[in-house]
Amino acid sequence: MIPDAFAGLRDRATSVFAASLARLAIHRVLDLGSAPASFGVALREKGFDGVLFSAVTLSDEAEARARLSGNLGGPSGRERPWLHDPRWVVLRRGKPSNPPNAAPSSDGAFDSALATELGGARVKLTSMTSGVLEPLLRDHPGLAVLQLELEDDPTGSARLDPWALDAWLVRKLGFERAHVELSSAAAEPKTLRFAAVYHRDAPTLARPPFASESAAPSPRGAANPEITQVDVFTSLGGPIVRMTRDGIDLGARWQHLCLTSFLQTGARVISVSEVAPPLAEIAWHQTPAKPKLVEVLAAIESTTTGHAILVNGDISLTPALKAQLPRLDPAVFYYGNRTEVEADASDPPQFLPTSPYEYGFDYFFMPPNFIRAVNRLGEFPDSFRVGEPWWDYVLPLLALSLGYPTKRLGADPPLALHCSHKARYSATNWIEHGVRFVEFLNAVEATSPTRLGSLLREIAARFNETMTPVDRINAVARAVVTFLP
């Protein structure tokens, strides 16, 4: 392994950076530097408990697949510690495409704009990325603490002058120096390494000008932003059947567990459905037939002004999910996989977890302004209904394309349980809806080709000319679950 020449300088600067964040009560930080895992761990160890947005490249399919099963980084997960930290959100880097209003990264652009306020940032500058700082400060005027790393290679075609950068920050933008350190390695005496921390009394942490009307930015001195309560939305289409291998129907028992979990998790529970819910405590938003997802989203907007959990009706939400609420950032779109359970053969009324289901998503934490934006833009395909495949892929992709930081919550411990059963849709239905999903992706790319950036390129890279149409649809599904953050 090549030693990180910045390690010592970075650690000392990070200590000052963390202290400045604490002093100014800053809760959201963007990391555009190298070694994001070690930096984030160090920042946590130095007391930062806010939301960290890290630019991380996750382009290798094997790594991404391992991430789904929780094995990425080995048993300890040290190499990718963000997997089980709900306040550590990965922003996937793409190839340089300069999408409008996108937060810049050190090797290209993010898949979407970072539509949330920032109070601090770490940036590593090279001759290739020296232009990222100015738009970052322009788009996030409340950014008050900067940790900068710069390496000036005398053999490079474009030299970086740390003193010119220092003068620009201090004299023009009103920053003050909190820490400045220069060094050169014995093996490379002409290469200058520069690590510094700057702070300023920036305006109240306002939304960047391109952000949608999310909740008001957190003022300095307030606690970490968190989700205090949610309303649970589902669609209950009547009794369910769950047969054991011995022919015992545990459907009623399982549905009772699901409904009880909804009532224990949400301030309110609302069923958007064609039939009335079985419990009086659950409100009913009636639809003429099995609802389309666009009807469900419209019902959510008309019913609540706060955060909503959209969850399939046969999912049991665990106490661990409710315990996560204070750790979730209101600006982030969260979603996750379910964990399958089966009846305990020795005690059939009880259920035992088996394994996470990797190829579908069953619960979604949706910020209220995301719901409004989706309904206003009308980009959700009109053909998808509750209980049918592929619509669960659309929601996180829309979140990414609209600029919402998006994070898949882990399944250890399980947050959502599902009693296994055979698929309710046919292979033909799977293919038809897969075709509609591809049409949705094509429409997004045609109207704004940079909105999903590298994700669409990675999906396209899974194809080859010898594939049958069915194989192509299946490849799309594999690529989506692999590369979604």
C-alpha positions as CSV (number, residue, x, y, z in Angstrom):
1,M,0.0,0.0,0.0
2,I,1.3,3.5,-0.9
3,P,1.6,5.6,2.3
4,D,-0.8,8.6,2.4
5,A,1.6,11.5,2.4
6,F,-1.2,13.7,3.8
7,A,-2.0,11.5,6.8
8,G,-0.1,13.5,9.5
9,L,-1.1,16.9,8.1
10,R,-4.7,15.8,7.7
11,D,-5.0,14.5,11.2
12,R,-3.8,17.7,12.8
13,A,-6.0,19.8,10.5
14,T,-9.0,17.6,11.2
15,S,-8.6,18.2,14.9
16,V,-8.9,21.9,14.3
17,F,-11.7,21.4,11.8
18,A,-13.7,19.3,14.3
19,A,-13.2,21.9,17.0
20,S,-14.4,24.7,14.7
21,L,-17.5,22.7,13.7
22,A,-18.3,22.2,17.4
23,R,-17.8,25.9,18.2
24,L,-20.0,27.1,15.4
25,A,-22.6,24.3,16.0
26,I,-22.4,23.1,12.4
27,H,-24.2,19.9,11.7
28,R,-23.7,19.2,7.9
29,V,-20.3,18.7,6.3
30,L,-19.3,17.8,2.7
31,D,-16.1,15.8,2.1
32,L,-14.5,16.1,-1.3
33,G,-11.1,14.8,-0.1
34,S,-9.2,11.6,-0.5
35,A,-9.3,8.7,1.9
36,P,-13.0,9.4,2.9
37,A,-13.3,6.4,5.2
38,S,-10.3,7.3,7.4
39,F,-11.3,11.0,7.4
40,G,-14.8,10.3,8.4
41,V,-13.8,7.9,11.1
42,A,-11.3,10.5,12.4
43,L,-14.0,13.2,12.4
44,R,-16.4,11.0,14.3
45,E,-13.7,10.1,16.8
46,K,-13.0,13.8,17.3
47,G,-16.7,14.4,18.3
48,F,-18.5,15.3,15.1
49,D,-22.0,13.6,15.3
50,G,-23.7,15.5,12.5
51,V,-24.3,14.6,8.9
52,L,-21.3,13.8,6.7
53,F,-21.7,13.7,3.0
54,S,-18.8,11.9,1.4
55,A,-17.9,11.7,-2.2
56,V,-17.2,8.0,-2.8
57,T,-16.7,6.1,-6.0
58,L,-18.7,2.9,-6.0
59,S,-18.3,1.7,-9.6
60,D,-17.1,-1.8,-9.1
61,E,-20.0,-4.3,-9.3
62,A,-18.5,-6.8,-6.9
63,E,-18.0,-4.2,-4.2
64,A,-21.5,-2.9,-4.6
65,R,-23.0,-6.3,-4.5
66,A,-21.0,-7.1,-1.3
67,R,-22.4,-3.8,0.1
68,L,-25.9,-5.2,-0.2
69,S,-25.1,-8.2,1.9
70,G,-23.2,-6.1,4.5
71,N,-19.8,-7.6,3.8
72,L,-18.1,-4.7,2.1
73,G,-14.9,-3.8,3.9
74,G,-14.7,-7.2,5.6
75,P,-16.2,-8.3,8.9
76,S,-15.4,-5.1,10.7
77,G,-16.6,-2.8,7.9
78,R,-13.7,-0.5,8.6
79,E,-12.9,0.2,5.0
80,R,-16.5,1.5,4.4
81,P,-17.8,2.6,7.8
82,W,-20.6,4.6,6.3
83,L,-22.7,1.5,5.7
84,H,-24.2,1.4,9.1
85,D,-24.1,5.1,10.0
86,P,-27.4,6.8,9.0
87,R,-25.8,10.2,9.3
88,W,-23.0,9.3,6.9
89,V,-24.3,9.7,3.4
90,V,-22.4,8.6,0.3
91,L,-22.6,10.9,-2.8
92,R,-21.7,8.9,-5.8
93,R,-19.1,10.4,-8.1
94,G,-19.6,10.3,-11.8
95,K,-17.5,11.2,-14.8
96,P,-17.0,14.9,-15.5
97,S,-20.2,16.2,-17.0
98,N,-20.7,19.6,-15.1
99,P,-24.4,19.2,-14.4
100,P,-26.0,22.5,-13.5
101,N,-26.0,23.2,-9.8
102,A,-24.2,20.0,-8.9
103,A,-21.9,19.9,-6.0
104,P,-18.4,19.4,-7.5
105,S,-16.2,16.5,-6.6
106,S,-12.5,15.9,-7.0
107,D,-12.8,13.6,-9.9
108,G,-16.0,14.7,-11.7
109,A,-19.5,15.6,-10.8
110,F,-22.1,14.0,-8.5
111,D,-25.0,12.2,-10.0
112,S,-27.3,15.0,-8.7
113,A,-27.2,18.4,-7.0
114,L,-26.7,18.5,-3.3
115,A,-29.9,20.3,-2.5
116,T,-29.3,20.9,1.2
117,E,-27.4,23.5,3.2
118,L,-23.8,22.9,4.3
119,G,-21.9,24.4,7.1
120,G,-18.5,22.8,6.6
121,A,-16.4,21.2,3.8
122,R,-13.2,19.4,3.3
123,V,-11.7,19.8,-0.2
124,K,-8.5,18.3,-1.6
125,L,-7.2,20.5,-4.5
126,T,-5.0,19.4,-7.3
127,S,-4.2,20.9,-10.7
128,M,-7.2,18.9,-12.1
129,T,-9.7,20.0,-9.4
130,S,-8.6,23.5,-8.5
131,G,-11.9,25.0,-9.9
132,V,-14.2,23.2,-7.5
133,L,-13.9,25.6,-4.6
134,E,-15.4,28.7,-6.0
135,P,-18.7,27.2,-7.2
136,L,-18.9,25.3,-3.9
137,L,-18.7,28.5,-1.9
138,R,-21.0,30.3,-4.3
139,D,-23.8,27.6,-4.2
140,H,-23.5,27.2,-0.4
141,P,-23.1,30.8,1.0
142,G,-23.6,29.5,4.6
143,L,-20.4,27.4,4.4
144,A,-18.4,28.6,7.3
145,V,-15.6,26.2,8.0
146,L,-13.2,24.8,5.3
147,Q,-10.5,22.2,5.6
148,L,-8.2,22.4,2.5
149,E,-5.5,20.0,1.3
150,L,-3.3,21.0,-1.6
151,E,-0.4,19.2,-3.2
152,D,1.7,21.3,-5.6
153,D,3.7,19.2,-8.0
154,P,6.5,21.2,-9.6
155,T,6.5,18.9,-12.6
156,G,2.8,19.5,-13.3
157,S,1.5,21.6,-16.1
158,A,-0.6,23.8,-13.8
159,R,1.0,25.0,-10.6
160,L,-1.1,25.7,-7.5
161,D,-0.1,28.6,-5.3
162,P,-1.3,28.0,-1.7
163,W,-0.5,31.6,-0.8
164,A,-2.7,33.0,-3.6
165,L,-5.5,30.7,-2.4
166,D,-5.0,31.9,1.2
167,A,-5.1,35.5,0.2
168,W,-8.3,35.0,-1.8
169,L,-10.1,33.3,1.1
170,V,-8.9,35.8,3.7
171,R,-9.0,39.1,1.9
172,K,-11.9,38.6,-0.5
173,L,-14.2,36.1,1.2
174,G,-13.7,37.1,4.8
175,F,-12.3,33.8,6.2
176,E,-9.9,33.7,9.1
177,R,-7.0,31.3,9.4
178,A,-7.5,28.6,12.1
179,H,-4.6,26.3,11.1
180,V,-2.0,26.4,8.4
181,E,0.7,23.8,7.9
182,L,3.2,23.2,5.0
183,S,5.4,20.1,4.6
184,S,7.5,18.3,2.0
185,A,8.5,14.7,2.0
186,A,12.2,13.7,2.0
187,A,11.7,11.7,-1.1
188,E,10.0,14.6,-2.9
189,P,11.5,17.7,-1.4
190,K,10.2,19.9,-4.2
191,T,6.6,18.8,-3.7
192,L,4.8,21.1,-1.3
193,R,1.9,19.8,0.8
194,F,-0.4,22.3,2.3
195,A,-3.2,21.6,4.9
196,A,-5.2,24.4,6.4
197,V,-8.5,25.2,8.2
198,Y,-10.4,28.5,7.7
199,H,-13.5,29.7,9.3
200,R,-15.8,32.7,9.0
201,D,-18.9,34.2,10.5
202,A,-21.0,33.3,7.4
203,P,-24.7,34.1,7.2
204,T,-27.2,31.8,8.7
205,L,-27.0,28.4,7.0
206,A,-29.3,29.2,4.1
207,R,-30.4,26.7,1.4
208,P,-28.3,26.9,-1.7
209,P,-30.2,28.9,-4.4
210,F,-31.1,25.7,-6.4
211,A,-32.6,23.8,-3.4
212,S,-36.3,23.1,-3.3
213,E,-38.3,24.5,-0.4
214,S,-37.1,22.0,2.2
215,A,-37.4,22.5,5.9
216,A,-35.8,25.7,7.2
217,P,-32.0,25.4,7.7
218,S,-30.9,24.6,11.2
219,P,-29.7,27.7,13.0
220,R,-26.3,27.7,14.7
221,G,-26.5,26.4,18.3
222,A,-29.5,24.1,17.6
223,A,-29.3,20.4,18.0
224,N,-28.6,18.1,15.1
225,P,-31.5,18.1,12.6
226,E,-33.6,15.0,13.1
227,I,-36.9,13.4,12.2
228,T,-39.1,13.7,15.3
229,Q,-42.2,11.9,14.0
230,V,-43.6,10.4,10.8
231,D,-46.9,9.4,9.3
232,V,-47.0,5.8,7.9
233,F,-48.7,5.3,4.6
234,T,-49.5,1.9,3.2
235,S,-52.1,0.2,1.0
236,L,-54.2,-2.6,2.7
237,G,-56.0,-4.5,0.0
238,G,-57.8,-7.0,2.4
239,P,-56.8,-10.1,4.3
240,I,-53.5,-11.8,3.5
241,V,-52.6,-15.5,3.3
242,R,-49.3,-17.0,4.5
243,M,-49.1,-20.7,4.4
244,T,-46.5,-22.8,6.3
245,R,-45.1,-26.0,4.9
246,D,-47.5,-27.9,7.0
247,G,-50.5,-26.1,5.5
248,I,-51.2,-23.7,8.4
249,D,-52.4,-20.2,7.4
250,L,-50.5,-17.6,9.4
251,G,-51.8,-14.7,7.3
252,A,-54.0,-13.2,10.0
253,R,-51.2,-13.4,12.6
254,W,-48.7,-11.8,10.2
255,Q,-51.1,-9.0,9.2
256,H,-51.7,-8.2,12.9
257,L,-48.0,-7.9,13.4
258,C,-47.6,-5.6,10.4
259,L,-50.5,-3.3,11.4
260,T,-49.3,-3.2,15.0
261,S,-45.8,-2.2,13.9
262,F,-47.3,0.6,11.8
263,L,-49.3,2.0,14.7
264,Q,-46.2,1.8,17.0
265,T,-44.0,3.6,14.4
266,G,-46.1,6.4,13.0
267,A,-48.0,9.3,14.6
268,R,-50.8,8.3,12.2
269,V,-51.3,5.4,9.9
270,I,-53.2,5.9,6.6
271,S,-54.2,3.2,4.1
272,V,-54.6,4.3,0.5
273,S,-56.7,1.5,-0.8
274,E,-59.8,0.3,-2.5
275,V,-61.1,-1.5,0.7
276,A,-61.4,-0.2,4.2
277,P,-58.5,-1.1,6.6
278,P,-59.3,-3.8,9.2
279,L,-58.5,-1.6,12.2
280,A,-60.4,1.6,13.2
281,E,-57.2,3.2,14.3
282,I,-56.0,3.2,10.7
283,A,-57.4,6.1,8.5
284,W,-58.7,5.3,5.1
285,H,-58.0,7.2,1.9
286,Q,-60.3,5.5,-0.5
287,T,-59.5,4.8,-4.1
288,P,-61.9,3.3,-6.7
289,A,-59.5,0.4,-7.5
290,K,-56.1,-0.9,-6.5
291,P,-54.2,2.4,-6.4
292,K,-51.6,3.6,-8.7
293,L,-48.4,4.9,-7.1
294,V,-49.2,8.4,-8.4
295,E,-52.5,8.2,-6.5
296,V,-50.7,7.1,-3.3
297,L,-48.2,10.0,-3.6
298,A,-51.0,12.5,-4.2
299,A,-52.8,11.1,-1.2
300,I,-49.7,11.6,1.0
301,E,-49.3,15.2,-0.1
302,S,-53.0,16.0,0.6
303,T,-52.9,14.2,4.0
304,T,-49.6,15.3,5.7
305,T,-47.2,18.2,5.7
306,G,-44.4,16.2,7.5
307,H,-42.2,13.2,6.8
308,A,-43.9,10.1,5.5
309,I,-42.9,6.5,5.5
310,L,-44.3,4.6,2.5
311,V,-44.3,0.9,3.3
312,N,-45.8,-2.2,1.7
313,G,-48.8,-3.5,3.5
314,D,-47.3,-6.9,4.3
315,I,-44.1,-5.5,6.0
316,S,-43.6,-5.5,9.7
317,L,-41.5,-2.5,10.8
318,T,-39.1,-3.4,13.7
319,P,-38.5,-1.4,16.9
320,A,-34.9,-0.8,15.5
321,L,-36.4,1.3,12.7
322,K,-38.3,3.5,15.1
323,A,-35.1,3.8,17.2
324,Q,-33.3,5.1,14.0
325,L,-35.6,8.2,13.7
326,P,-33.6,10.6,15.9
327,R,-30.5,9.6,13.8
328,L,-32.0,10.3,10.4
329,D,-31.4,13.7,8.7
330,P,-34.6,15.4,7.5
331,A,-33.0,16.4,4.2
332,V,-32.1,12.8,3.2
333,F,-34.2,10.4,1.3
334,Y,-33.9,7.0,3.1
335,Y,-35.0,3.6,1.9
336,G,-34.2,0.0,2.5
337,N,-34.5,-3.7,1.8
338,R,-36.6,-6.0,3.8
339,T,-35.5,-9.1,5.7
340,E,-37.4,-12.3,4.9
341,V,-38.8,-14.4,7.8
342,E,-40.4,-17.8,7.9
343,A,-42.6,-19.6,10.5
344,D,-40.7,-21.2,13.3
345,A,-41.2,-25.0,12.7
346,S,-41.1,-25.7,16.5
347,D,-43.5,-22.8,17.3
348,P,-45.5,-21.9,14.2
349,P,-47.0,-18.6,15.5
350,Q,-43.5,-17.2,15.8
351,F,-41.3,-16.1,12.9
352,L,-37.6,-16.4,12.4
353,P,-35.5,-14.1,10.1
354,T,-33.7,-15.7,7.2
355,S,-31.9,-13.2,4.9
356,P,-32.3,-9.8,3.4
357,Y,-34.1,-9.5,0.1
358,E,-31.7,-7.7,-2.2
359,Y,-33.8,-7.1,-5.3
360,G,-36.5,-4.9,-4.0
361,F,-37.1,-2.0,-1.6
362,D,-40.1,-2.0,0.8
363,Y,-39.9,1.2,2.9
364,F,-39.1,4.8,2.0
365,F,-38.6,7.8,4.3
366,M,-39.7,10.7,2.2
367,P,-39.2,14.4,3.0
368,P,-42.4,16.5,2.4
369,N,-40.8,18.7,-0.3
370,F,-39.7,15.6,-2.2
371,I,-43.3,14.4,-2.3
372,R,-44.5,17.8,-3.5
373,A,-41.7,17.9,-6.2
374,V,-42.6,14.4,-7.5
375,N,-46.3,15.3,-7.8
376,R,-45.6,18.7,-9.3
377,L,-43.2,17.4,-12.0
378,G,-45.4,14.4,-12.9
379,E,-42.4,12.2,-13.7
380,F,-43.6,9.1,-11.8
381,P,-44.9,6.6,-14.4
382,D,-48.7,6.5,-14.4
383,S,-48.8,2.7,-15.1
384,F,-47.3,1.4,-11.8
385,R,-49.8,0.1,-9.2
386,V,-49.4,-1.2,-5.6
387,G,-48.4,-4.8,-5.5
388,E,-46.7,-4.7,-8.9
389,P,-42.9,-4.8,-9.6
390,W,-40.4,-2.1,-10.5
391,W,-42.1,1.0,-8.9
392,D,-39.8,0.6,-5.9
393,Y,-36.8,1.3,-8.1
394,V,-38.4,4.6,-9.4
395,L,-38.6,6.4,-6.0
396,P,-34.8,6.4,-5.1
397,L,-33.9,7.2,-8.7
398,L,-36.3,10.2,-8.6
399,A,-34.7,11.3,-5.3
400,L,-31.3,11.2,-6.9
401,S,-32.4,13.0,-10.0
402,L,-34.1,15.8,-8.0
403,G,-30.9,16.4,-5.9
404,Y,-31.8,14.7,-2.7
405,P,-29.0,13.0,-0.8
406,T,-30.1,9.4,-0.9
407,K,-29.1,6.6,1.5
408,R,-30.0,2.9,1.7
409,L,-30.3,1.9,5.3
410,G,-28.6,-1.4,6.3
411,A,-30.4,-4.6,7.3
412,D,-28.3,-5.4,10.4
413,P,-30.3,-5.2,12.6
414,P,-33.3,-5.8,10.4
415,L,-35.5,-2.8,10.0
416,A,-38.4,-4.3,8.0
417,L,-39.6,-7.9,8.0
418,H,-41.5,-9.8,5.3
419,C,-43.1,-13.2,5.6
420,S,-42.0,-15.1,2.5
421,H,-44.5,-16.0,-0.2
422,K,-44.6,-16.7,-3.9
423,A,-44.6,-13.7,-6.2
424,R,-48.1,-12.2,-6.9
425,Y,-47.2,-11.2,-10.4
426,S,-46.3,-13.2,-13.5
427,A,-43.1,-13.3,-15.5
428,T,-45.0,-11.4,-18.3
429,N,-46.0,-8.7,-15.8
430,W,-42.3,-8.5,-14.6
431,I,-41.1,-7.9,-18.2
432,E,-43.9,-5.5,-19.1
433,H,-43.2,-3.3,-16.1
434,G,-39.4,-3.6,-16.7
435,V,-39.9,-2.2,-20.2
436,R,-41.9,0.7,-18.7
437,F,-39.1,1.3,-16.2
438,V,-36.5,1.5,-19.0
439,E,-38.8,4.0,-20.8
440,F,-38.8,6.0,-17.6
441,L,-35.0,6.0,-17.5
442,N,-34.8,7.0,-21.1
443,A,-37.2,9.9,-20.5
444,V,-35.0,11.2,-17.7
445,E,-31.9,10.9,-19.8
446,A,-33.6,12.6,-22.8
447,T,-34.9,15.6,-20.8
448,S,-31.8,16.1,-18.6
449,P,-28.9,13.7,-19.4
450,T,-26.8,14.7,-16.5
451,R,-29.4,14.2,-13.8
452,L,-28.5,10.6,-13.1
453,G,-25.0,10.8,-14.6
454,S,-22.8,7.8,-14.1
455,L,-25.6,5.6,-12.8
456,L,-27.3,5.5,-16.2
457,R,-23.9,4.8,-17.8
458,E,-23.2,2.0,-15.4
459,I,-26.6,0.4,-16.2
460,A,-26.0,0.7,-19.9
461,A,-22.6,-0.9,-19.5
462,R,-24.3,-4.1,-18.3
463,F,-25.7,-4.7,-21.7
464,N,-24.2,-6.5,-24.7
465,E,-25.5,-7.1,-28.2
466,T,-26.1,-10.8,-27.7
467,M,-28.6,-10.3,-24.9
468,T,-32.3,-11.2,-25.4
469,P,-34.9,-8.5,-24.4
470,V,-35.6,-10.6,-21.3
471,D,-31.9,-10.7,-20.4
472,R,-31.6,-7.0,-20.9
473,I,-34.5,-6.3,-18.5
474,N,-33.1,-8.6,-15.9
475,A,-29.7,-6.9,-16.3
476,V,-31.3,-3.5,-15.6
477,A,-32.7,-4.8,-12.4
478,R,-29.4,-6.2,-11.3
479,A,-27.6,-3.0,-12.2
480,V,-30.1,-0.8,-10.3
481,V,-29.9,-2.7,-7.1
482,T,-26.1,-2.9,-7.4
483,F,-25.4,0.8,-8.1
484,L,-28.0,2.7,-6.1
485,P,-26.4,4.3,-3.1
